[in-house]
Amino acid sequence: MVGIHESQLVTGDIVKIQEGMDIPVDMLVFEAHDITTDESALTGEPDAIKKKIYRECLEKRDEIIANGQKNSSKSHDVYSPILMSGTSVKKNFLIY
């Protein structure tokens, strides 16, 4: 693993994130366990937002579609794998 400054990140880089860290760029979560983020700076949402890994989000989406269901604006059955720049990690164990 090589440490670089966040200003040197480019598309495709794999980044290890730690609890309490600010997210420097928009990212997809490919590997993690029990991750939540603080998105209040962007969305105003005061509660921590639970995230899932990309593969799990796709599987859940496909399950909903296969069952003829829809993910309405009132029901977010599919968690997001997206970490947004300007947010911070509240809790995690391993994120790539």
MARBA-796731 format. One record per residue (C-alpha): x negated, z, y negated; residue in one letter. Coordinates in steps of 0.05 Angstrom, whole numbers. Layout:
<rs>
[[X Z Y] A],
...
</rs>
This chain:
<rs>
[[0 0 0] M],
[[-25 -19 -69] V],
[[-6 17 -133] G],
[[9 -27 -193] I],
[[42 -16 -260] H],
[[116 -32 -264] E],
[[102 -87 -315] S],
[[65 -125 -261] Q],
[[124 -127 -212] L],
[[148 -196 -192] V],
[[206 -222 -150] T],
[[195 -206 -77] G],
[[152 -144 -87] D],
[[168 -86 -42] I],
[[171 -21 -81] V],
[[171 50 -55] K],
[[216 94 -97] I],
[[216 170 -100] Q],
[[268 221 -120] E],
[[271 230 -195] G],
[[238 163 -209] M],
[[266 115 -260] D],
[[283 46 -232] I],
[[237 -3 -268] P],
[[272 -68 -247] V],
[[335 -90 -211] D],
[[324 -82 -136] M],
[[358 -88 -68] L],
[[353 -30 -19] V],
[[327 -54 48] F],
[[306 12 78] E],
[[330 81 58] A],
[[364 144 81] H],
[[415 183 39] D],
[[403 152 -29] I],
[[442 165 -93] T],
[[428 142 -164] T],
[[445 164 -234] D],
[[476 104 -268] E],
[[506 143 -327] S],
[[459 110 -377] A],
[[490 42 -360] L],
[[560 56 -337] T],
[[577 125 -366] G],
[[595 147 -295] E],
[[576 221 -292] P],
[[575 226 -215] D],
[[516 204 -173] A],
[[528 136 -140] I],
[[515 131 -65] K],
[[477 69 -42] K],
[[469 37 26] K],
[[418 -11 54] I],
[[432 -85 46] Y],
[[445 -97 121] R],
[[497 -41 125] E],
[[533 -68 63] C],
[[537 -138 95] L],
[[562 -109 161] E],
[[617 -69 126] K],
[[638 -129 84] R],
[[642 -173 146] D],
[[684 -119 181] E],
[[733 -116 123] I],
[[739 -192 122] I],
[[748 -196 198] A],
[[805 -145 193] N],
[[839 -186 138] G],
[[830 -130 88] Q],
[[808 -135 16] K],
[[762 -91 -24] N],
[[808 -76 -83] S],
[[786 -50 -150] S],
[[815 18 -131] K],
[[779 22 -64] S],
[[705 11 -58] H],
[[695 10 17] D],
[[630 -29 12] V],
[[574 10 -21] Y],
[[525 -28 -63] S],
[[453 -40 -43] P],
[[434 -55 -115] I],
[[390 -8 -156] L],
[[396 -25 -230] M],
[[339 -23 -279] S],
[[347 35 -327] G],
[[378 81 -275] T],
[[344 136 -235] S],
[[340 160 -164] V],
[[376 226 -154] K],
[[364 236 -80] K],
[[329 197 -26] N],
[[284 202 34] F],
[[255 132 41] L],
[[269 70 0] I],
[[238 1 2] Y],
</rs>
